[in-house]
Amino acid sequence: MTSRERVRRALRFEKPDRAPRTLWALPGVCSFRKAEYQAMLERFPGDLGDPPCKYGKSGRARGDCLTTGEYVDEWGVVWTNGEAGIVGEIKHPILADDAALAAYQLPWELLDGADLSRVDEFCAKSEKFIKPGTTCRPFERLQFLRGTEQLYVDLAYGTPAVLKLLGQLHEFYVREFEMWAKTAVDGVSFMDDWGSQNALLISPDMWREIFKPLYAEYCRILRKAGKFVFFHSDGNISAIYPDLIEIGVDAVNSQLFCMDIEVLARLHRGKITLWGEIDRQHLLPFGTPEEVKEGVRRVRRAFDDGRGGLIAQCEWGIKDPAENIAAVFEAWDEPLAAVKTEKTCASQSA
C-alpha cells in the first residue's frame, strides 16, 4: 500500500494497513538537532509530503525568524525573538491605531509571484499524500496585525474597519485556495488557534456568525476540486467540532488532551479524521516513554475501531526527548487487538 493510498483510506474510513505517520518538528529541532531528526525520519518514514512551491517575495520582510532579536514578516509585522529556534512575540501591533488600519495593504505579491509550476509533476511521481500548508489563519492574522486585546474589543463592538480588513483577508485566502485547487495535490491545510486550555477564545455563537462562513467557503473550494481539507487549531475546541464536520473538514489537528478524549470519541468517531495529536504540554516533554505510549493507547482505545480515521502525528519541540517521539510511533504501530486487550486487563485488575 502506498503512502497516498494509506492516507486516503484513513480519511475515508476504508481500513488502511496502519495509521499514516507525520512528524512535525519545530524550527529549533530542525536547526539544532538535525541528526536526531533525520534518524527519526529514517526509522519512521512519513506518509504525507510537501510539494515544491515558492510564494512571491515580500518587500516588507527582513531579518531571520530563527535567531534572537527582531525580524519583520511578509505582512510587515515586527516580531521579537528571545530564544533561537522559538517563534517570537509581537510587542507592538502595526495596526493598533485607526490611521494605520485604514491605510494597510495586504501583501498580494505573495500570491502574484507564487510559482507552483513543479507541483503537478512532483505529485505524479510521488507515492506520498501531498498536502501543502497555506498562509490562511484569519483570526490569528487579525491578532498579529491589530493586537489580541484590541481585536477582542473590535469583535465585541463590530468595529467596521476591522470587519472590512477581515473581508480583505478572506479575499486573499479564497484566491490562495483557488490557486491550490487547480493543482494535483491531494489535500490542503489551513489553521487558526481558537482554544484556551478550557474553552473557545470567543463565544461559539460569535465564531459561527463571523468565522464559520469563511471556513465553509474554503472547504467548498477545495472539496469541489476533489481535495481533502485539513485544519489545525490549538486549545480546547470541542464546541466547534460539529461545525468543522458540517462544513466539510476531513481531518482536524487539535490538542486532544485539553479535551475529554472519550467524550469526543463518543460524539464524533467515524465522522472526522483525527490528525493527531499527543499531549505536548506534559507527556512529550516530561513523560517517560511508557507514559507517552499509554497516551497514544488512550487515544486509540477511544477512536481506533480498525476502520481508519486516525493519522499518527506528533509535534517535536526543541526540548522533547527523542525517545519520547519514538515512543509515539512505536505505540501507533502496536496491533490494535493488543491495545484493546490492555484496556480489558487494566479494568479487571482495578
C-alpha positions in Angstrom: 0.0 0.0 0.0 1.5 3.4 -1.0 1.5 6.3 1.4 -1.0 8.1 -0.7 -3.4 5.2 -0.6 -2.9 4.7 3.1 -3.8 8.3 3.9 -6.8 8.3 1.6 -8.1 5.1 3.2 -7.6 6.6 6.6 -9.6 9.7 5.6 -12.4 7.7 4.1 -12.5 5.1 6.9 -11.6 2.3 4.5 -9.3 0.2 6.7 -5.7 1.3 5.9 -3.0 -1.2 6.8 -1.8 1.1 9.6 -2.3 4.7 10.7 -0.4 7.1 8.4 2.5 8.9 10.0 3.6 12.5 10.1 6.1 14.2 12.3 6.1 17.9 12.9 9.5 19.2 14.0 9.6 22.8 15.3 12.3 25.0 13.9 14.6 24.5 16.9 14.7 20.8 16.3 15.4 21.2 12.5 18.2 23.7 13.3 19.9 22.3 16.4 19.1 18.6 16.4 19.4 17.7 12.7 21.0 14.3 13.2 18.3 13.2 15.6 15.6 14.5 13.3 16.9 12.7 10.3 17.4 9.5 12.2 13.7 9.7 13.4 12.5 10.1 9.8 14.6 7.2 8.6 13.1 5.0 11.4 9.6 6.2 10.9 9.1 7.5 7.4 6.2 9.9 6.9 3.3 9.3 4.6 2.5 12.9 3.9 4.7 15.2 1.9 5.0 18.9 0.9 5.1 20.0 -2.7 7.8 22.1 -4.2 6.5 25.6 -4.4 7.5 29.2 -3.8 5.3 32.1 -2.9 6.2 35.6 -4.1 8.7 37.8 -2.4 7.6 40.4 0.0 9.5 43.7 0.2 8.5 44.1 3.8 10.2 41.0 5.2 13.7 41.4 6.8 15.7 39.6 9.4 15.9 36.0 10.5 13.0 34.4 12.3 15.2 31.7 13.8 17.7 33.9 15.6 17.3 36.2 18.7 16.3 39.8 18.2 13.7 41.3 15.9 12.5 40.3 12.4 9.7 41.5 10.2 7.5 39.0 8.4 5.9 39.2 5.0 2.9 41.1 6.3 5.1 43.8 7.9 4.6 42.6 11.4 7.6 43.0 13.8 8.4 40.0 15.9 10.8 39.8 18.9 12.6 36.5 19.5 14.1 35.9 22.9 15.3 32.4 22.1 16.8 31.0 18.9 14.5 28.5 17.2 11.4 29.6 19.0 8.6 31.6 17.5 8.7 35.2 18.9 6.2 37.7 20.2 4.6 40.8 18.8 5.2 43.6 21.2 3.7 46.5 19.1 1.0 45.6 16.6 1.4 47.6 13.4 -2.4 48.3 13.0 -3.0 49.4 16.6 -4.3 52.9 15.5 -7.1 53.7 13.1 -4.9 55.6 10.6 -2.6 52.6 10.1 -5.6 50.3 9.9 -7.2 52.4 7.2 -4.0 52.6 5.1 -2.9 49.0 5.3 -2.4 47.0 2.1 -2.3 43.2 2.1 0.9 41.5 0.6 -0.8 40.4 -2.6 2.7 40.0 -4.1 2.9 36.7 -2.2 0.2 35.3 -4.5 1.1 37.3 -7.6 4.6 35.9 -7.6 3.8 32.4 -6.5 5.4 29.6 -8.5 3.6 26.3 -8.4 4.9 25.1 -11.8 6.6 22.0 -10.4 3.8 20.8 -8.2 1.8 18.6 -10.7 4.9 16.7 -11.9 6.0 16.2 -8.3 2.6 14.8 -7.3 2.6 12.4 -10.3 6.0 11.0 -9.3 5.5 10.8 -5.6 3.8 7.9 -3.7 3.1 10.1 -0.7 0.0 12.0 0.0 0.9 15.6 -1.0 -0.6 18.3 1.2 0.7 21.9 1.2 0.1 24.3 4.1 -1.2 27.7 3.4 -1.0 31.2 4.9 -4.7 31.0 5.9 -5.3 31.9 9.5 -7.8 34.8 9.6 -8.3 35.0 13.3 -4.6 34.8 14.2 -3.7 37.2 11.3 -6.0 39.8 12.8 -4.4 39.4 16.2 -0.9 39.7 14.7 -1.9 42.9 12.9 -4.2 44.5 15.4 -3.2 43.0 18.7 -5.1 40.4 20.6 -6.7 42.5 23.3 -7.8 45.2 20.8 -9.2 42.5 18.4 -11.4 41.1 21.2 -12.8 44.6 21.6 -13.2 45.0 17.9 -15.2 41.8 17.6 -17.4 42.6 20.5 -18.3 46.0 19.1 -18.2 45.0 15.5 -15.6 47.7 14.5 -16.4 48.3 10.8 -12.7 48.9 9.8 -11.7 45.6 11.3 -14.5 43.6 9.7 -13.5 45.3 6.4 -10.0 44.0 6.9 -11.3 40.6 7.7 -13.2 40.7 4.4 -10.0 41.6 2.6 -8.1 38.7 4.3 -10.9 36.4 3.2 -10.5 37.5 -0.4 -6.8 36.8 -0.1 -7.3 33.3 1.2 -10.0 32.5 -1.3 -7.6 33.3 -4.1 -4.9 31.2 -2.3 -7.2 28.2 -2.1 -8.3 28.6 -5.7 -4.6 28.6 -6.6 -4.1 25.3 -4.9 -7.3 23.8 -6.1 -6.0 23.9 -9.7 -3.1 21.7 -8.8 -2.8 17.9 -8.4 -2.2 18.0 -4.6 -4.2 15.5 -2.6 -5.2 17.9 0.2 -4.7 21.4 1.6 -4.4 22.6 5.1 -5.2 25.8 7.0 -5.2 26.9 10.6 -6.3 29.2 13.4 -5.6 28.8 17.1 -9.1 29.0 18.7 -8.9 27.4 22.0 -7.7 28.3 25.5 -6.9 25.4 27.9 -10.6 25.0 28.7 -12.8 26.7 26.1 -13.0 28.7 22.9 -11.4 32.1 23.0 -14.6 33.7 21.7 -18.2 32.5 22.1 -19.2 29.7 19.8 -22.1 31.8 18.6 -19.7 34.6 17.6 -17.4 32.1 15.9 -20.4 30.7 13.9 -21.6 34.1 12.9 -18.2 35.7 11.8 -15.7 32.9 11.0 -17.6 29.7 10.2 -18.9 31.1 6.8 -15.4 31.9 5.8 -14.2 28.5 6.6 -17.1 26.9 4.8 -16.2 28.7 1.6 -12.6 27.4 1.9 -13.9 23.9 2.2 -16.3 24.3 -0.7 -13.5 25.5 -3.0 -11.2 22.5 -2.0 -13.9 19.8 -2.0 -15.3 20.9 -5.3 -11.8 20.3 -6.7 -11.6 16.9 -5.1 -9.1 17.9 -2.4 -9.2 16.7 1.2 -9.4 19.5 3.8 -7.1 19.6 6.8 -7.5 22.1 9.7 -5.3 22.8 12.8 -6.2 24.6 16.0 -4.6 24.7 19.4 -6.6 24.6 22.6 -10.0 23.2 23.6 -12.2 23.4 20.5 -14.7 20.7 21.4 -17.5 23.3 21.0 -16.9 23.6 17.2 -16.1 20.0 16.3 -19.7 19.6 15.0 -19.3 22.7 12.9 -16.0 21.6 11.4 -17.6 18.3 10.4 -20.6 20.1 9.0 -18.6 22.4 6.7 -16.5 19.6 5.3 -13.2 19.5 7.2 -11.8 15.9 6.6 -9.1 15.9 9.2 -8.5 18.1 12.3 -5.3 18.5 14.3 -6.2 19.6 17.8 -4.9 19.3 21.3 -6.9 16.2 22.3 -5.5 16.2 25.8 -7.1 19.6 26.5 -10.4 18.0 25.9 -12.3 14.9 27.1 -11.0 12.3 24.6 -13.6 9.7 25.4 -16.5 12.2 25.0 -15.1 13.4 21.7 -14.9 9.8 20.6 -18.5 9.1 21.6 -19.8 12.1 19.7 -17.6 12.2 16.7 -15.8 8.9 16.0 -16.2 7.9 12.4 -17.2 11.5 11.3 -13.9 13.2 11.1 -10.2 12.0 11.0 -8.0 12.9 13.9 -4.8 14.2 12.5 -3.0 13.8 15.9 -2.0 14.8 18.4 -0.3 13.6 21.5 0.0 15.8 24.6 2.9 18.2 24.0 2.3 20.2 27.2 3.1 17.3 29.6 3.7 13.9 28.1 6.2 14.6 25.3 8.5 17.0 27.3 8.2 15.5 30.7 6.8 11.9 30.5 8.6 8.6 30.3 8.5 6.7 27.0 6.0 4.3 28.6 3.7 7.1 29.7 3.9 8.5 26.2 2.9 5.1 24.8 0.0 5.0 27.2 -1.2 8.4 26.0 -1.3 7.0 22.4 -3.1 3.9 23.6 -5.7 6.1 25.3 -6.4 7.8 22.0 -6.6 4.5 20.1 -8.9 2.9 22.7 -11.3 5.8 22.3 -11.1 6.2 18.5 -9.5 3.3 16.8 -12.1 0.8 15.6 -9.9 -0.5 12.8 -11.6 1.5 10.0 -9.2 4.4 9.9 -10.0 8.0 10.8 -6.6 8.4 12.5 -3.3 9.9 11.5 -0.3 9.2 13.8 1.1 12.7 14.3 3.1 14.4 17.0 4.9 17.8 17.3 8.5 17.6 18.3 9.5 20.6 20.5 13.1 21.7 21.0 13.4 20.1 24.5 11.4 16.9 23.9 13.5 13.8 24.3 13.9 11.8 21.1 12.9 8.6 22.9 9.5 10.1 23.6 9.0 10.9 20.0 10.0 7.4 19.0 7.6 6.0 21.7 4.7 7.8 19.9 5.2 6.0 16.7 6.0 2.7 18.4 2.6 2.8 20.1 0.8 3.6 16.9 2.4 0.5 15.3 1.2 -1.8 18.1 -1.5 -4.3 17.0 -5.0 -2.9 17.7 -6.0 -6.1 19.4 -3.2 -5.7 21.9 -4.2 -2.1 22.6 -7.8 -3.1 23.2 -6.8 -6.1 25.3 -4.7 -3.9 27.7 -7.8 -1.9 28.5 -9.7 -5.0 29.5 -6.8 -6.3 31.6 -6.5 -2.9 33.3 -10.2 -2.8 34.1 -10.1 -6.4 35.5 -7.1 -5.6 37.7 -8.7 -2.4 39.0 
